[in-house]
Amino acid sequence: MRRTVTGIALVAATAALLTGCGSGGGGKAEAGKDASNAPSQAASTPAGKPAGEEATREVTFEVQGQGSTQVFWTAGTSKTEQVKLPWNKTVQLTVKGAELKVGSLVSIVPGSVSGSGGQLRPAPCVIKVDGKQVADNEEGKSVAGCKYLVK
């Protein structure tokens, strides 16, 4: 009897959660309904542009040093590459909707290179957005690499 009551309570709680999470205002049209009937978004970006606007930014990653290393970079998608140093990569990143306000994360985590005395240290990295330097890892002093929110 206790298992039956517990099972019924669990099913009821799950149904309540699913109903509550899936109803009203999720921003996506329900299956079979026309999306044009969805409520319009009145949000705007800091520049006063409608939320439906988008902007394309040129993101350049740079890693300095000698030899080769592995780099992990993110700009819309993520990729790991084995590269010969010095290295740079330029990609086009389109930010739209809420990303125009809160930003879209771009980052690069370079592998290690030989430093003075032969010890390994993080390779120096830089991120540029539309030609302007926006992040660096202080010539390899930060193991976290470089990251920035592109708006």
N, C-alpha and C positions, 0 to 999 in steps of 0.2 A: 504494500500500500504506500509506504514512504517513497519508494522508487517511482511509482506512478505519479504521485503528487509532485515530486522533485522534477520529473521529466516534463510534466505539463507546465510547471512554473518556468522551466528553462525554455521551452518552446514559446511560451507567451512572452517572455522577456526578449527573446531573439526577434520575434515578430514585431514587438513594439519598437525595438531599436531599428530594425530595417525599415519600418514604416516611417519612423521619425526622421531617419537619415535620408530617405529617398524622396520625401515629399517637399514640394514647393520651393521655388527659387534657387535651385541648384545651378541655374545658368544654362543648362542644356535642355533641349526639347525632349519630351518624353517620346518613346517609340510610337510611331504612327501619327504623331501630331506635327503640324507645320511649325517650323522654327520661327516663322514670321509672327506667330501669335505670342512669342515669349516677350516678357516685359523688357522695355529698352533700358540700357545701361546709361545712367546719367553721370557716371564717374568721369573725371577728367584728369589729365596728367598735370604735373607742376607747371608746364608751359602753357596750360590752358587748352591743349589739344584733346579731342575726344578720345575715349579709351580704346576705340577701334583703330587708332592711328598706329603706325609702326615706323621704326627708324633703323637704318642699316649702319653699323659701325665697323670700321676696319680695326681689327685687333692683331697686334704683332707681338709675338713671344720671341725673346732673345735669351740665349744661354751662352756664356763666355767660358773660356778655358782652353786647354789643349787636350788632344787625344779624342776619345769617344766616351759617351755615357748614355744612359737611358733617361728619357724625359717622359713625364706623364702630363698631358695638358687637357684642359677642358674649356670649350667655347661652344655651347649648344650641344656638342657631343664630346665624348672623352676618347682619348687615344694615347697609347704608349708607343714610343718609337726609340730605336737605338740610333743615335745620331753622332756625326763627327763634329767636333767643336772647332771654332765657334759656329753656332747654329741659330737660325731664325726661321720663323713660320708666320705668315700673314694669312688671316682668314676673315671672311665677311660674316658678321653676326647680326641677325635681325632681332631687335627687341620690340615687343608689341604688348598692348594691353597693360596689365599690371606691372610687367617688367619695366615699362617706361618710368614707373614711379619707384618701385622697390629695387629694381636692378636684376640683371642676369649674371650669375657668377662665372667669371673666367679665372683660370688658375693654371699655374705650371709648377711642377715639382721636379727639379732636375736631380739627376743622380750625383754621385760623388766624383770629384777630380782630385788629382794629387796637388796638395798645397805645399807650402814651404816646409822643408825638412822631410818631405816624402809622405806626410800624413794625409789621409783622405779628409776632404771637407766638401760640403755642398757646393756645387757649381754656382757661380753668380748668375742671377736671372733678372730679367726686366720684362714688364708688360707695358705696351703702348696702346692707346686707343685714339684713333684718328690722328696719329703722329705725335701725340703728347704722352710722355712717360707718366704712368699712374701708379706703378708699383715696382718695388725691387726688394731683394733679400739682403741688402747691405753688403754687397760683394761676397755673398756666401756665408754671412754670419748667422743667418736664420735658416734652420733646417726645414722650416715649413714651406719654403719656396715663396712664390708670389701669387697674390690673389687680389681681385678687384670686382666690384659690382658695376657692370656696365648699364647705364640708363639711357 
